[in-house]
């Protein structure tokens, strides 16, 4: 189907034939564009992590609490082999710490809609539009 459409466009432009490498380039460019649109769409609604030069990964993961130094206790079985007697203050501190480390309850997110897609498309195409506008002046 892509080959036929590309051939019709080439014929309308006055070209006789198209190469197969053109179809590969079009398929890769389309896949790259769709990947950028989907990642922009998902990253605007969900938390994600950034690695290296801005590579986004773990989309949909829970946002970390910046006010906590660690999210859970790690007990060493060698050190904590003997049971400890907890005082009231120690038990209260432990309970507060466990409550603070629990996952926050979030409301269920609505389905993606056209407004979300519109915002994602603006993010994806804004840099291209600005680039083409500035290049047209030179």
C-alpha positions in Angstrom: 0.0 0.0 0.0 2.8 2.4 0.9 4.7 1.4 -2.3 1.6 2.2 -4.4 1.0 5.6 -2.8 4.6 6.6 -3.1 4.6 5.5 -6.8 1.5 7.6 -7.5 3.2 10.7 -5.8 6.4 10.1 -7.8 4.4 9.7 -11.0 2.5 13.0 -10.4 5.9 14.7 -9.7 7.2 13.5 -13.1 9.4 10.7 -11.8 9.5 7.3 -13.5 10.4 5.0 -10.7 11.2 4.9 -6.9 13.8 2.9 -5.1 13.1 0.5 -2.3 15.4 2.4 0.1 12.9 5.3 -0.1 10.2 3.1 1.3 12.5 2.0 4.2 13.3 5.6 5.0 9.6 6.5 5.0 8.8 3.6 7.3 11.6 4.4 9.8 10.6 8.1 9.8 7.0 7.2 10.5 7.9 4.8 13.3 10.2 7.4 14.8 7.5 10.1 14.7 4.8 7.8 16.2 7.3 6.8 19.0 7.9 10.5 19.8 4.2 11.3 19.8 3.4 8.4 22.1 6.2 9.1 24.5 5.2 12.8 24.7 1.6 11.7 25.3 2.5 9.4 28.1 5.2 11.5 29.7 2.7 14.4 30.1 0.4 12.2 32.2 2.7 9.9 34.1 5.8 10.1 36.1 9.0 8.9 34.5 12.7 8.6 35.2 15.5 10.3 33.1 18.8 8.6 32.3 21.9 10.0 30.7 21.2 12.6 28.0 17.5 12.9 28.7 16.4 9.3 27.8 13.0 8.8 29.4 12.3 5.4 30.9 10.0 3.7 33.4 7.0 5.7 32.3 4.0 5.2 34.6 6.1 4.5 37.6 5.3 6.3 40.9 7.0 9.6 41.5 9.5 9.4 44.3 9.0 11.5 47.4 12.0 13.9 47.4 11.6 14.5 51.2 12.5 10.9 52.1 16.0 9.7 52.2 15.1 6.0 51.7 11.8 4.4 51.0 12.0 1.3 53.2 14.0 -0.1 56.0 16.7 -2.7 55.1 17.4 -5.0 58.0 20.6 -7.0 58.1 19.9 -10.4 59.6 23.4 -10.6 61.2 23.0 -7.3 63.1 19.3 -7.6 63.9 19.5 -11.3 65.0 18.6 -10.6 68.6 15.0 -9.2 69.1 15.0 -5.7 70.3 12.7 -4.3 73.0 10.9 -1.3 71.5 10.0 1.6 73.7 6.8 3.6 73.1 8.8 6.3 71.3 10.6 3.9 69.1 7.3 2.2 68.1 5.7 5.5 67.4 8.7 6.6 65.3 8.6 3.4 63.3 4.9 3.7 62.7 5.2 7.3 61.5 8.1 6.2 59.2 6.1 3.3 57.7 3.1 5.6 57.0 5.3 8.1 55.4 6.9 5.5 53.1 3.6 4.0 51.9 2.4 4.6 48.4 0.2 7.6 48.0 -3.3 6.9 46.9 -4.0 8.5 43.6 -7.3 8.9 41.8 -7.8 6.7 38.7 -6.8 8.6 35.6 -9.2 9.2 32.8 -8.7 7.8 29.4 -6.6 9.7 26.9 -8.6 12.2 25.0 -8.2 14.5 22.0 -7.0 17.4 24.2 -4.1 15.2 25.5 -3.2 14.3 21.9 -3.4 17.9 20.8 -0.9 18.9 23.6 1.4 16.1 22.7 1.4 17.1 19.0 2.2 20.6 20.0 5.2 19.4 22.0 6.4 17.1 19.1 5.9 19.6 16.2 6.8 22.9 17.9 10.5 22.5 17.5 10.1 21.4 13.9 7.9 24.4 13.1 10.3 26.9 14.8 13.2 25.3 13.0 11.6 25.6 9.6 10.5 29.2 10.2 14.0 30.2 11.2 15.6 28.3 8.3 13.2 30.0 5.8 14.7 33.4 6.6 18.3 32.3 5.7 
